[in-house]
Amino acid sequence: MIKDVIDLTKINKILIGVIVFLLIMVVFLYKKTLDNKRVLLLEEKENKEISRLAEALKSKEELGIINKLYQENNIYYFQIDEDMEFILNSDVFQREKIDKDGLFDGYRYINNQKEIKFEYRYEYVHYPKLAILIDDVGMNTKVAENFVELGMKLNYAVLPFLPRSLEAGEILRKAGHTTILHMPMEGSNENLNKKTEGLLHSKMPAQEIKRTFDKAMDNVGNLKGFNNHMGSVFTSNEEKIKTLLDYIKDKDLYFIDSNTSRNTKAHEIAKKIGIPTFKCSGFLDNSNKVEDIEKEIVRFINMAKDREKVLVIGHYHQNMVEALKNKKEFIEKSGVKLVYIEEIL
């Protein structure tokens, strides 16, 4: 009887030991499964981020922000304009600056285990810059869509109070293009002045100039800069143009002088009072013929090579689209970089 009790106790101990062992194994396997799941989820998250960073580089190349992108030994290489700083942000990886590696600067992206998961390097290159500004946006949206289809880095000036000013401007902004206000100002043609809604007139008192400008800005949707539509009289009136520029300085806007008069004071005043500014060097479509516009594109490309930074104005019509389409490959191979206005101010 005593022996049976002892044997039963041993059996119970063995059973308890087995149960404890099995419980430990279950906990261990459960923990290992969770750990493996965490690792897989982390790897998936990292791989998605690596893909996102690679796509971001390709997107920047398509926009012309970087050039000659290629991959070698899991490192991306490209060229960037000497005036720019380039960084891709990541919420997944820690970013580390690469010390000078020959001609290349760059960044590495490190995970928590200090493994390099993504890397890019770039060299700085000097490019002459050409900003093309398309004036008079707003009569329709179809031409805006046609400009977007070009896939070119262009700038647009939206004329307020036209039938589709806001809609056309929104199409261009959503496509990533710089859009500014094309502010109507008094010119030398009195008939055109009378027909132009929202015109700034040299006879206006200061408060009316400010109110008129604000209405125009509200109509096109709060943009970051503006240029003058017409304006040969208004921009030559030192007192009036200074009133306007003093007002917009507090709004943190930039100004492009369309240079519609030899007597314009606008660009010089903007520089003096510290407003980011640039002056137009000429017009692409004094003639609306496609072949004439193409000749002007070539001329201004050559001018950009001489002057380093040039801004020219074209207008919102289908012939301009066709001329740019025909000359797209020529521009891309010219060594001159099409830029947004902000890059030359």
Buried (B, 14 or more C-beta within 10 A) or exposed (E): EEEEEEEEEEEEEEEEEEEEEEEEEEEEEEEEEEEEEEEEEBEEEBEEBBEBBBEBBEEBBEEBBBBEBEEEEEBBBBBBBEEEEBEBEBEBBEEBEBEEEEEBBBBBBBBEEEEEBBBBBBBBBEBBBBBBBBBBBBBBBEBBBBBBEEEBBBBBBBBBBBEBBBBBBBBBBEBEBBBBBBBBBBBEEEEBBEEBEBBBBBEBEEEEBBEBBEEBBEBBBEBBBBBBBBBBBBBBBEEBBBBBBBBBBEEEBBBBBBBBBEEBBBBBBBBEEEBBBBBBBBBBBEEEEBEBBBBBBEEBBBBBBEEEBBBBBBBBBEBBBBBBBBBBEEBBEBEBBBBBBEBBB
